[in-house]
Amino acid sequence: MRLITSMPDPHQVSGTGTGALSTTGRREGCPMTPELPTADFYGVEDLLSGKERAKLAEVRDFLDAEVKPHAAAWWDAAEFPFELLPKLASLEINTPTRRGYSHLFMGLLIAELSRADVSLGTFFMVHHDLFVESLHRFGSQDQKDRLLDDAASLRTTGAFALTEPEHGSDIARGLSTTAVRHGDEWVLNGSKRWIGNGTFCDHMLLWARDRTPGAEGAIRGFIVAGDLPGLTRTRIEGKTALRTVQNADIELRDVRVSEADRFAGISSFADTNELLRGSRVLVAWQAVGQQLAAFDVARSYAIRREQFGKPIASFQMVQDRLVKILGNAVSGATMMTRIAQLDQQGLAGMPQVALAKAHVTTAMRESVAHARAVLGGNGIVTGYGAAKVFADAEAIYTYEGSYEVNTLIVGREITGVSAIH
């Protein structure tokens, strides 16, 4: 989790500024300034293998060159960088644990992607760790043969369509999209909302309740092509977070899907829970990445920005904010490191994951607020870095289990009494 080159204003973003922090933390142009410690204050990355550290360094170089210089412009325009996908695929980091990487590497990878641009981290997570992982876990051999290679290589893209307009936290019992079997076809009707990648994906894993006579109530999963008759996709406009992510409203009106495109490995919501537990872990890692980004931006700015004739980093209250951001980031990273270790052993249950997601995202909100404050008025302009980090944090705080729902999961675990009604 090394320091990135964070720029304090639009001119320095374009490369015309001077005195920028190098990736080692040295202030260029000031040879007497000692090298500064990185945000990996407790050496979490030292727990990775040499191969994993080398791959993470390769990913960082890619993000430095291809993502960080452009992320604010993508965000401002609410446009997704499709031209980036072949380059991202060339890194060969899809579904990392299936490539032999550790759970800790996967978490740090998501943190780094999110540190550079949390919208890109979200795309990666939705496509690889929900859609592609579902193909691995629940797909038939025929489905894998038809879809897996293209999806893993980002020649095609996927989405995960579960949430509905009226059902988010209560989707397990409130799922209202229906599927009725007619011979070798299924007819789907209903609505989905907040579907990441939903406007452009080639396929989506879509969840519905079986209303076929004799099988009513069972949960089914389907591979739904994005261009099927009766399916409409509308981009959700006016977002103030994750603007680069293309979230969609999905409408299904008598959409016909072949039995060959039903996930035979899915028969209940319990099958969904394991996927959601895994994605909840990764969202908590995203919150770590957001705090690293907040630290990068705030420290870089504080060292260069001068007021009253000296850098604002020399003021006690500014240093207090920086230390609080770093403390939150380090505590989140170490908490998630333990979750990764438990995951590696198959021991990380939903209560442990829920506590991590609730705690780390709450600390993240505090961290991004401190970063925005360090930048003063410049903290509300996207070109300076802090505003985007501040705004995007709100989405991470909410999705893949809100703070309240995660708290109730943990509360039930530690009391034996459920407050979820």
Beta strands, then each sheet from edge to edge (+ up, - down):
strand 1: 158-161
strand 2: 178-182
strand 3: 185-196
strand 4: 203-210
strand 5: 219-225
strand 6: 231-235
strand 7: 247-258
strand 8: 306-307
strand 9: 310-311
sheet 1: 1+ 4+ 2+ 3- 7+ 6-
sheet 2: 1+ 4+ 5-
sheet 3: 8+ 9-
end
